[in-house]
């Protein structure tokens, strides 16, 4: 993991992403998982959980295991989810020797930038799902919906942090786009430093996600209902019994 945002800058995450902003999204995700299962999911594995802000709203009535490739991000997640189990590992090759009702793959899927790695990730998910269990995948954007855009946010005060993201596609013929991130980080003494990062992100079309899910042994779940708190594209596969 070479991106500074997930290594030495990871402790700034609580100032870049307000924990409370994830509450409604968490409720929507749990609703989708339960809809797909046609019952309450008692056990959930999140791949690429990052700082665990989403899972911090999942409640204490479900067993949730959080995995990530970055030890620094897992440290942030442990602070947000002190009661949950955390596992460090690469989602392309993770082997926990246990299965769950559901596996969740949120925006971390955007860092899976090759079709081959996407297949590996979905195979990992399938290996950790009980028969009849579900995989929920929520990419930020799919190729057919991509538009150049900017996003900004953060917190004020001392310490405080501001983030500006510029999403753009230098080569529309491939299956990636880039995000240029500009961070202004103010410490408790009022000293401000600027950081620029360039992140390469996945830009697959919907068909690629569906085919990869089917190849991993999932049947697509149709007729799900979700709200504006989630991304426009949601992919859900049920593992064959």
C-alpha atoms as one frame of an Amber mdcrd trajectory, in Angstrom:
protein
   0.000   0.000   0.000   1.925   3.023  -1.256  -0.655   5.793  -0.920   0.183
   8.085   1.988  -3.510   8.591   2.748  -3.569   4.957   3.910  -0.133   4.853
   5.534   1.535   7.743   7.374  -1.451  10.080   6.848  -4.018   7.519   8.059
  -4.394   9.171  11.502  -5.938  12.184   9.744  -8.958  10.145   8.584 -11.182
  11.054  11.558 -10.751  14.720  10.533 -11.333  14.070   6.830 -14.460  11.898
   7.180 -17.094  12.673   9.782 -18.116   9.380  11.403 -21.757  10.439  11.721
 -22.092  10.964   7.964 -21.879   7.182   7.508 -24.896   6.309   9.646 -27.601
   6.452   6.963 -25.398   4.666   4.444 -24.751   1.878   6.945 -28.479   1.405
   7.498 -29.060   1.189   3.742 -26.290  -1.379   3.280 -27.578  -3.600   6.062
 -31.064  -3.378   4.550 -29.708  -4.529   1.168 -27.811  -7.424   2.719 -30.859
  -8.568   4.683 -33.109  -8.167   1.612 -30.763 -10.353  -0.409 -30.540 -13.036
   2.263 -34.272 -12.823   3.004 -33.286 -12.844   6.668 -31.034 -10.932   9.031
 -27.316 -11.368   8.369 -25.797 -12.477  11.649 -22.170 -12.537  10.421 -20.513
 -10.108   7.983 -16.971  -9.816   6.636 -15.969  -6.445   5.206 -13.088  -6.498
   2.727 -11.087  -3.278   2.532 -12.759  -1.818   5.609 -10.367   1.117   5.843
 -10.980   3.256   8.905 -14.113   1.313   9.841 -16.406   4.336   9.807 -19.135
   2.412   8.017 -18.978  -0.635  10.284 -19.078   1.561  13.372 -22.788   1.999
  12.638 -23.594  -1.700  12.150 -24.701  -2.193  15.751 -23.714  -4.762  18.344
 -26.284  -7.373  17.303 -24.188  -8.635  14.352 -20.751 -10.221  14.268 -18.656
  -8.095  11.916 -15.045  -8.869  10.985 -13.052  -6.044   9.395 -10.104  -6.671
   7.080  -7.700  -4.319   5.346  -4.252  -4.421   3.791  -3.039  -1.337   5.685
  -1.993  -1.708   9.335  -2.321   2.052   9.782  -5.935   2.023   8.608  -6.696
  -0.969  10.816  -5.417   1.069  13.770  -7.921   3.800  12.892 -10.663   1.183
  12.544  -9.873  -0.352  15.910 -10.399   3.070  17.489 -13.791   3.310  15.754
 -14.724  -0.344  16.399 -12.969  -1.450  19.585 -15.300  -4.408  20.067 -14.856
  -5.889  16.577 -12.276  -8.349  15.268  -9.748  -6.965  12.791  -7.660  -8.940
  10.304  -4.844  -7.633   8.135  -4.755  -9.097   4.653  -4.942  -8.540   0.912
  -8.478  -9.045  -0.382  -7.057 -10.791  -3.447  -5.618 -13.623  -1.354  -7.142
 -13.535   2.144  -7.805 -16.952   3.757  -9.572 -16.894   7.122 -10.751 -20.528
   7.143 -14.284 -19.438   8.102 -17.461 -18.396   6.350 -20.027 -15.634   6.826
 -23.617 -14.839   5.906 -22.410 -11.904   3.838 -19.278 -10.246   2.510 -19.269
  -6.494   1.952 -16.965  -4.758  -0.506 -17.548  -1.016  -0.456 -15.429   1.668
  -2.160 -12.199  -0.288  -1.648 -13.189  -2.127  -4.835 -12.143   1.018  -6.702
  -8.495   0.084  -6.074  -8.918  -3.250  -7.879  -7.887  -1.991 -11.292  -7.452
  -5.123 -13.423 -10.063  -7.708 -14.451  -7.755 -10.467 -13.214  -7.546  -8.945
  -9.739 -11.304  -8.380  -9.707 -11.748 -12.106 -10.320  -9.337 -12.883  -7.477
 -11.219 -10.612  -5.069 -14.584 -12.168  -5.899 -13.064 -15.637  -5.510 -11.828
 -14.588  -2.064 -15.316 -13.406  -1.192 -16.891 -16.641  -2.418 -14.522 -18.679
  -0.269 -15.703 -16.771   2.813 -19.454 -16.977   2.181 -21.791 -19.701   3.370
 -23.960 -21.440   0.740 -26.864 -19.114   0.036 -24.916 -16.155   1.446 -24.384
 -12.894  -0.417 -21.648 -10.601  -1.688 -22.542  -6.901  -1.861 -20.291  -4.718
  -4.047 -20.650  -0.926  -4.142 -18.258   0.784  -6.567 -18.240   4.566  -6.504
 -18.824   4.741 -10.245 -19.060   2.516 -13.324 -17.672   3.386 -16.736 -20.993
   4.201 -18.372 -21.771   6.803 -15.696 -18.352   8.446 -15.325 -18.087  12.230
 -15.569 -15.200  14.477 -14.651 -15.917  16.058 -11.276 -14.517  17.488  -8.058
 -15.334  16.616  -4.448 -14.301  18.502  -1.328 -14.786  18.291   2.412 -13.169
  17.999   5.791 -13.157  19.758   9.148 -12.072  23.120  10.556 -10.322  23.939
  13.803  -7.027  22.865  15.343  -6.375  20.174  14.351  -8.331  20.244  11.093
  -8.095  18.863   7.572  -9.461  19.730   4.142  -9.504  17.488   1.076 -10.127
  18.381  -2.561 -10.476  15.533  -5.085 -10.369  15.969  -8.851 -11.724  12.900
 -10.674 -10.709  12.755 -14.343  -9.919  10.204 -17.023  -6.712  10.742 -19.026
  -7.400   7.708 -21.248 -11.089   6.848 -21.839 -10.068   3.722 -23.783  -8.781
   1.865 -20.699 -10.505   0.747 -17.484  -9.009   3.217 -15.014  -9.362   6.867
 -14.100  -7.386   9.007 -11.714  -8.073  11.088  -8.651  -5.733  13.910  -7.836
  -6.071  14.674  -4.136  -4.987  17.920  -2.529  -4.876  17.840   1.274  -4.398
  20.727   3.687  -3.566  19.391   7.144  -3.496  21.720  10.162  -2.047  20.360
  13.388  -2.908  21.310  16.969  -0.330  24.113  16.856  -1.865  25.709  13.758
   0.869  24.580  11.381  -0.540  23.757   7.942   1.079  21.434   5.425  -0.072
  20.620   1.898   0.036  17.139   0.370  -0.759  16.071  -3.185  -1.529  12.462
  -4.053  -2.397  10.772  -7.326  -4.595   7.657  -7.027  -5.331   5.287  -9.907
  -8.871   3.914  -9.663 -10.898   1.221 -11.420 -13.383   2.165 -14.116 -15.160
  -1.015 -15.224 -18.523  -1.158 -16.901 -21.445  -2.888 -15.212 -21.118  -5.944
 -17.431 -17.579  -6.579 -16.152 -18.780  -6.680 -12.543 -21.680  -8.993 -13.388
 -19.530 -11.407 -15.404 -16.892 -11.525 -12.656 -19.550 -12.291 -10.052 -20.970
 -15.095 -12.160 -17.511 -16.523 -12.804 -16.957 -16.631  -9.030 -20.091 -18.719
  -8.594 -22.678 -16.090  -7.739 -26.197 -15.673  -9.038 -27.217 -12.037  -9.433
 -29.859 -10.819  -7.002 -32.484  -8.654  -8.706 -35.245  -6.425  -7.413 -33.310
  -4.830  -4.582 -34.432  -1.422  -3.348 -32.004   1.175  -2.057 -32.005   4.924
  -1.500 -29.947   7.999  -2.322 -27.503   7.311   0.482 -25.805   4.662  -1.685
 -24.021   4.803  -5.026 -26.199   4.458  -8.162 -24.733   1.036  -9.009 -25.037
  -1.808  -6.522 -24.064  -5.370  -7.411 -25.243  -8.241  -5.296 -24.561 -11.913
  -5.872 -25.910 -14.921  -3.970 -23.644 -17.915  -3.609 -25.092 -21.111  -5.035
 -26.300 -23.581  -2.419
